[in-house]
Amino acid sequence: MPRGQPFTRMCQLLARPRHYGRADLHLHTTASDGNYSPPDLLDLARRSGLAAMAVTDHDTLEGGRQTLNLRRAGDPAVILGVEISVTWQGRDLHLLAYGMDGSDEALLAGLAAIRQRRVTRLLGALNQIRARGLEIPDMVMPTVPGRRHLAQHLVATGHVATVQQGIRRWLLGGAGVRLDAFGMPLPEAVEMVVLAGGFCSLAHPPEWIAMEQVTGLAGEGVQALEAEYPDFSAKRVAQLKTMAAAAGMSVTGGSDCHGPGPRAPGCRSLSQEDFLKLPWNTSQWNLKPEEKACWEPSGKN
């Protein structure tokens, strides 16, 4: 078949994976609360055709570090990331941080402190449940414990039928179980990331985030909003992109994949154009010395 002919080009396009050339900047592994191991997640991203991926486990760099070590030339660019638990204006939020130096001591110490507060928080919730009459044994504490892990423990010990039931019945306030705040103050988290060479995006901005808050976040040093997200309507995506532009911010996007289900890697993602508008330096893409990114001439993807 002659190269360069329209039919040849059409066949090439149809043969491409569904998410070819796009960037998923919100992915989780078994290093926090995901169900995919780093090698499995990388394989899924590879087969989906992604040009770039960021592993953003909760309050740990370990999943991203493992994925980066597994990456081969020609694989999606693997960006070291983390989803940091923060507090701002009296509310809990999550910050997506990208491109940091993974050996930065202040960053590692800050994340370790958040993880320790997670442990304290979950132990407190477990004791509150016991005080309400449930005989429940101690649980094996994960590296990055969250309320989902406690709900899984409730299922395993026969107190509820499903994880969702455990969260609704015991961990959303209805039963009077109080989950203490454990996040880092947002300005402190932003400074920590910037000093480690990275930048921050607000993860899945909740509905109360409007233009006033976006302006405030930009003033705190947050450089992007996560606009492409599985739970967002087209109207909310457009609204977030408009607010980000008005505040001089970029946008990020991703699947927030935690395992099998509708949030598969790449199901929400960034175009190359939006990806390249982010405040990267090319070393943050962690490409091999002999390769170019697929969006550059002679790229290998």
N, C-alpha and C positions, 0 to 999 in steps of 0.2 A: 504494500500500500504506500503510495507516494507520501513522503514527509511534507508537512506544511499545507496539505490539502484540507479544505473545510471539514470533510467527513472524518479524516484522520484526527483532526483537532477535536472534533466532537466526541469521538471514541475515547481519546485521551482524557477529556474532561469527565466523561461518564465513568471511567475506570478509577478515578481518584476517590479516595476515602471521603466520607461525608463531611468531615471537618477540616479538610485539607487547607493548610496554610494559616489556620487560625490559632489563637492563643487562649488557653484556659488558665487563668491566674488564681484559681481557688480550688484546691484539691487536698484531700486528707488521706492519711495512711493509718496503718495499725500502730504507728508511733504515738498517735493520740486516740481519737475515737472513730477512726475509719476501719473498714473491714478489708480493704485491699492492702497487701504488703507492698513495700516500695517496688520490688520487681514486677509484681502483677500490675500495679498502677502504670508503671512505665510502659509495659507491654500494651496495655489498653490505649494509652496515649499515642504510642507508635502506630498501632493499627487504625486508630481513628484519623490519622493524617495530621495531627496537630503540629504546628511549627514550633510552638513554645508552650511550656507548662510551668506552673509554680506550685510547689508543694508547700501548703500553708497549714501545717498541723497546729493544733491549739497549744500555744505557750511552750513549744519546743521546736528546735531546728533538726531533730534527729531524723525524721522522715525525709526531709529535704536533703540532708547530708547523705543518707543512704542511697537515695534515688540518683543524686549527682554522681556518686561513686560508681553506679551501675551503668551510667550513660555511655553509649558508644557513638563514634562519629556517624553522622547521618540521622541519629535519633532526634526527637524534639529537643530544642534548647531547654535545659532544666535550670530554673531560676530558684535560688535559695529564698524561701519565704517563711513566714510564720503568721498565725492569727493570734493577736495579743488581746487578752481580756483587759479592758480598761473601764474607768468610770469618768463621766463628764457631766457637769450640770446635774449631779445627783442621780444619774442614770447609768446603767450598764450598757456598754457598747463593745464592739470588736473592731480592732484595727488590723488591716492586712499590711504587712511590712515586707518589702522586697529588696533584694540585692545587697544585704548586709555582709560584712566580714564575719563569717561563721566562727572565727576564733576570738572575736572581741570579748574581752573578759567582763566588761560592764554589762554587755548584752546578755551573756550567758548567766551572769549572777542575777540580773533582773528577771529573766524568765524562770530561773530556778526558784526565786522567791515567790513568784505567782503560783508555781506548781505546789509549793509547800502550803500556801494558803488554800489551794484547792483541797488538799488532804484534810486540813483542819476543818474546812467547811463541810466536807462530806461526812467526816466523823461526827460533827455536831448534828447533822441532819439524821444520821443513823441513830444517835442517842435520843433524839426527839421522837423518832418513830417508836423506839422501844418504850419510851415514857408513855406512849399512848396505847400500850398493851400488847404490842407485837413481840413475840419471842423470835428474835432474828440474830443469827450468829455473826461474828465478825466477818468482814469481807476481805478478800485479797485486793489490796489497793493498787490500781494501775499506776503507771508512771505519770499520766496526766488524767487524774480522776475527774469525772463530771457527773451530773445528776443522771445521765443515761446509764452509767455504770451502776449506780445505786438502784435504779429501776430494774436493771438486769439481775441484780442480786435479789431483789424482791421476787422476781419471776423464778429464779433458781431455787429459792427457799419456799416456794409454793404459796406466797401471800397474794400474788396477783397473777393473772393469766398472760398478760402481755406487757412489754416495755411501755407502750403508750398508756396503758391502764395504770401502771405504776407511777408514771409521771403525773398523769391527771389526778389520781386519787391522793397522792402523797406529796408531790414535789412542786405543785403550782400554787400552794397557799391555802387550798380548800380544807386540808386537814390540819392547818395551823402549824405546819412544819416550816420553819423559817430558814432559808438558805442565805447565809451571810454574803455580803459583797466581798470579792476577793481581788478585783482587778486593780491595775496600776493606774494612777491618775493620768489622763490622756496626755497632758503636756509633758509629763515625765517620760512616758513611753515614746512620744515623737522624738524628744531630744535624744533618748537612748538609741533609737534607730538611726537617726541622722548622724550621730557621732560614730556609729558603726558603719557608715557609708551607704545607708539605704534610704528609702522614702516610704511614706505611708499613704494608704487609701482607706477610707471608711468602708467597712464591710457591710453589705446588705442594709443600707440606711433605712431605719424604721420610718413609719409614716409621720412621726412627729418632727422629723428632720425636714425643715422648710428653708427658705432662702436666708432667714435670719441666722439659723444654726449653721448653714453651709458657710456663710461669711465668717462666723465665729470659728469654725473648724479651720478654714483657710488661714485665719489669723493665728491659730495655734500651730501652724506648720504642716497640716495635713494637705497633701498635694493632689489627691484624687478622690473620687467617689466611685464605689462599685455600682455601676448603672445596669450592666447586663447581668441578670440574676434570675434563676428559675421561677421564683415566686412573684416576680414583678410583672404587672400588666404593661402593655405597650405604652399606655398613658404615663405610668410611673417612670418607665425607662426614659421617655422623652423629657419628662419633667426633671429628672436627675441630670440628664445631659445638659439641659438648658441652664439649670442652676450652677452646675460645675463650670460651664463656659463663662457665666456671668461673674463667677468668683475667681476666674483665672486658674481653674483646676482642670486636670485631665480626668479621664474615666478609666476604670478597670472593669473586668467582667470575668465570670467563671461559673462553673457548674455547682460548686460546693459539694462535689461528689464525696460521699462517705462509704459507698459500696454499691452492690447491685441494686437496680431500681431505675426510676425515671431520670435521676440526676447522673447520667453517664458522663464520663469525661468528654468535654466539648459541647455538651447540649446547650450551654450558654457560654459564649466566648467573645473574644475581641477580634476584629479585623486587623490585618497587618497595619493599616493606616492608623487606627487608634492605638495599637500596640506601640508603634514607633513614636507616637506623640508623648509617651510617658518619659519621665526624666531619667532615662537610662544612661549609663556608659556601657560600651559594648562588652567590657569584661564581666559585667553582671549576667550576661547570657551564658557564660561558662562553656563556650564552644572550644573544641579542640584546636590546637595551633594550625592544623592543616585544612580546616574547613571554614566555609563561609555560611552565614545564615541563609535559609532557603529564600528569604525575601531579597537577597543580594544577588547580583549577577554571578553565575556559575555556582550557585548554592547547590548542596547535595540532595536536598529533599525534593 
